């Protein structure tokens, strides 16, 4: 999700608002090159994260559960993560 794609952001926001009642617990999952793992973890510095290395150790899966106050806060996390080179949001 990139900031310059407002249509995608608006569509995702609508889906979140239809699916969740705020505040709500939301789980983030990312696949990231192992050397970029800490950058993703830093986004969620106030939350507990878990990680699992890929079989070859090249990538790391990072998960985090966040009590989110709104769809805007979820989108904010995704926009921050999208700035990290090689990150894949699941």
C-alpha positions in Angstrom: 0.0 0.0 0.0 1.5 3.2 -1.1 0.5 6.7 -0.1 0.1 7.8 -3.8 -2.6 5.2 -4.4 -5.6 6.9 -2.7 -8.2 4.6 -4.4 -6.6 1.5 -2.9 -6.4 3.1 0.5 -10.0 4.3 0.4 -11.1 0.8 -0.7 -9.1 -0.9 2.1 -10.5 1.6 4.7 -14.0 0.8 3.6 -13.4 -3.0 4.0 -11.8 -2.5 7.4 -14.8 -0.4 8.6 -17.2 -3.0 7.3 -15.3 -5.9 8.9 -14.4 -4.4 12.3 -16.0 -2.4 15.1 -13.5 0.1 16.6 -11.6 -0.3 18.8 -10.6 -3.8 17.7 -7.7 -6.2 17.9 -6.0 -6.4 14.5 -3.2 -8.7 13.5 -0.4 -7.5 11.1 1.7 -10.0 9.2 4.7 -9.1 7.1 7.4 -11.0 5.2 10.6 -9.0 5.2 14.3 -9.6 4.2 16.1 -10.6 7.4 18.3 -7.5 7.3 15.2 -5.3 7.4 13.4 -7.2 10.2 14.3 -4.6 12.9 12.8 -1.8 10.8 9.4 -3.5 10.9 9.7 -4.3 14.6 10.5 -0.7 15.3 7.1 0.4 13.8 5.4 -1.7 16.5 7.8 -0.7 19.3 4.9 -0.4 21.8 3.5 -3.8 20.9 4.6 -7.4 21.2 5.8 -8.9 18.0 6.6 -12.5 17.0 8.9 -13.6 14.2 9.8 -16.7 12.3 12.7 -17.2 9.9 12.1 -18.8 6.5 13.6 -22.2 5.8 16.6 -20.7 4.1 16.9 -17.9 6.6 16.7 -15.2 3.9 13.3 -13.8 5.1 11.5 -13.4 8.4 7.8 -13.4 9.0 6.9 -10.7 11.5 3.5 -10.7 13.2 2.0 -8.2 15.7 -1.4 -7.8 17.3 -2.5 -4.2 17.9 -5.6 -2.9 19.6 -6.5 -0.3 17.0 -8.7 2.6 17.6 -9.8 3.1 13.9 -9.2 2.0 10.3 -7.0 5.1 9.9 -4.6 3.8 12.5 -4.3 0.4 10.7 -3.6 2.2 7.4 -1.0 4.4 9.1 1.0 1.3 10.2 0.8 -0.2 6.7 2.0 3.1 5.1 4.9 3.1 7.5 5.8 -0.5 6.6 5.4 0.2 2.9 8.4 2.5 3.1 10.7 -0.5 4.0 12.4 -1.9 1.0 11.4 -5.5 0.3 8.5 -5.7 2.8 5.5 -7.8 1.8 2.2 -7.3 3.8 0.0 -10.3 4.1 
